[in-house]
Each structure stands twice: as structure tokens, then as C-alpha cells.
Amino acid sequence: MILGGTLMLPGRGSAVRLARGTVEVKGSKIVAVCETDEWGTLDLGGEGCLICPGFIDTHLHLPQFDSIGIDGLELLEWLDRVIFPAEVRWEDPDYAGAMTERVLDQLAAFGTTSFAAYATVHHEATKRSLEVIAGRGLRAMVGQVLMDRHAPAELVRPARQLITEAAALVPSGRVEVAVTPRFAVSCTPELLAACGDLAQKTGWAVQTHLAETRPECRLIDELFDGTAYTAVYEQAGLLGPRSLLAHGIWLSEHERSLLAKTQSIIAHCPTANLFLEAGSHDRALLRQSGVRVSLGSDVAGGPDRSMVRVGRAMIETAKNRGAPPPLPAEAWWQITQGNAEILGWKEVGSLYAGTEADLLVIRPTAGWTDSPDPLGALLYGWDDRWLVKTLVDGQVVYAAAAE
Ligand SMILES: [Zn+2]
């Protein structure tokens, strides 16, 4: 299969660049990428089309996709009143499987082909969800949410049971398992330490939340006798190059250097921070401190499923802080190659021969090819209806209605 048009290719540093050319796909792999005006016969794309790697979301919650937009609540109250009741429904594995199918349909229609996700505390539901994702051929990491306190009784389990269940999850296809303690508020020190041991033993990635809101940080201070939030995770052995900590807004200088030293990743979720009024994330300061920063939608804390809008919100958050904002070329890089590299997924996120064929065919209806800044025109003029095809592992998994 040959796709052609304007290609989004790796640029210098943290940026992408555009060039006219073709992408040849055989089976599940990209076998050739050519920069050329000579297209010949194309199977997909054409004049005015953008061929782009699939978007990568480094933080989302699968059971929360029906809970988008319930506004006016602070994080801890929002969890109690909106999110925990939604997650209780995953007690039924059939419901969880069907909801995962619906979520994957939505993600394909928004161009997201890989992601790091939380399921719920339910073991059977998590297994079912993982099977559904693997069955669709997606590259992802998924974890059973681990909580042994500070949540409704239906969502709390003894630490030992949770660790046994989490350890019994099996990676499948392109899907990895992630050790996923929700956050230190809902985990005892014993559970956190057991999570650290499990991550060490299995080599699995770790997902959790860190310092999203001030009330959350005050609660951590009470629960852990004044130990700094980041140090709580360090003491449990939960920091490292495959530790993905969402938010990281309210951090001290010492905590930033701890994150840098351990090469831990902060998943910046700008749309969620705005929606829940959590605070303003300082991406520039974290990066200057040597912290690795990815980008995530955090649905349903974040109301936007489109990583393009999350990329734009990353720029807007920096502008609101008065910090030098990332340029559109960096936003496009972050939601593709940047997020892939940070998760260790060299097989996706950029158009190279030998990588997995997770691709988007985009047909913008607004002028962009003649713009002095085509990447800016695409980012700020973005319309999800421009996405005409989503390919995963070389297969079309979404086609716009008119196609
Ligand atoms: Zn989250």
C-alpha cells in the first residue's frame, strides 16, 4: 500500500518538519519513506493530504470516557461524586469490555493509536479490557488500578490481593502491563512498597499521579507525616525511567531534582489542569530541571479526546504563564515522536522504514500548504473532521463517513 501527500517527518531536536513524499506499507510495517514529488498511483492520500504518525496519549482513564465535562468540582470531590461511581460499573467484565470497545472507536476517530491507560481496581475487567486492546492490534500500556484506602468500599481491596492480581496480568500482542497505584492518597505505604517490588521484579512500567492539586498535597502531608509527595514514591521504589507520573504541578526544587535524578517522567495534562482548576503546570521549569515531560489527555479530568487540542493547550498554558511557549512544530512532535520516545516505544511515533504502520491520513479543508507556518495553520485550524483514515498495524481501523 502506498500513501502519499505531505509527510510529517522527524525534524531537528524536539520538532517535526513537513515534506512531500510517499510512505510504503507492507503488512504491519512501513518499508519505505521517500521524499518526492513523483507519487505515481497512490492507495491513500494525495494532493492536499497530510500523512502523519498516529497520535500517542500518555495518560488516560478508560472507564471515565462517559464522565467527560462534569464541571464545578475540586479533584477529590470530583473523584468521590463522579469518577468512583463510574468506575464501580466495571465490576461487570462484560460492561468493561464493551466500554473499552467504545473508547477505542472514539480514540481511532480522534487519531490516537497508542496510549498509556488506567483500567479500574477490578481484576477481571482489567483483563478483559487488555484483551480487547490487544485484539485491536494497538500499542498501549494498561494497568489495574490499585487502591487499599480512601475510596468507596466497593473499590478498595487488601494490598496483598491487589498485588497478586496485578502480578497475574499478562502482556498481550502490543499491549504492556503497567503497575498502577492510583495515587498515594488511596494507597497505604505497604501497598506502595509492594508496587515498587512488583515493578522491579517484572520490569513493567509504573503509572500513578503526583501533586495535581493543593488539597491533595495537604492530604499527602497528613497521611505521610510530612514526607514530600515525590519522596513517598521514591521510598517505595516507584521512581525510574519507566515511571509515568501524571501532573506534577506542586513540586519543590528538591522534588524536581529527585525526578530528574531518577529519570522519571511527568505526564503533563494541560486540558485536565484547566478543567479541574488544579493549577498551572510549569513545563519549561521542569524541562530546565532535567525532568522528562510527556503529554496526556487525562480523560475525563481532561475533556478533550483529541491530542491535537491537548498539544495546543500545552502551548496556551505556557503562554499564560509568560514562559517562552513551545512552537507548533514542538506540539506536533510531542504528540507523536516525543511521547513515543519517552515511553520507550521506538516502533511508533515517526515515519521511518522499519517502524510499525500506525498512520493517519488527514485532509484539511482550510488553507495550510501555502501558509508561512503550515504546522501552526494545522494546529490552530484543526478540525477532527479532517481525519479521513486511521491505520493501526497497517490496517484501516477508522474511515470517515464520506470515505
Ligand atoms: Zn489521571
Residues whose N, C-alpha, C, O or C-beta is under 5 A from the ligand:
A	BS01	ZN	A246 D298
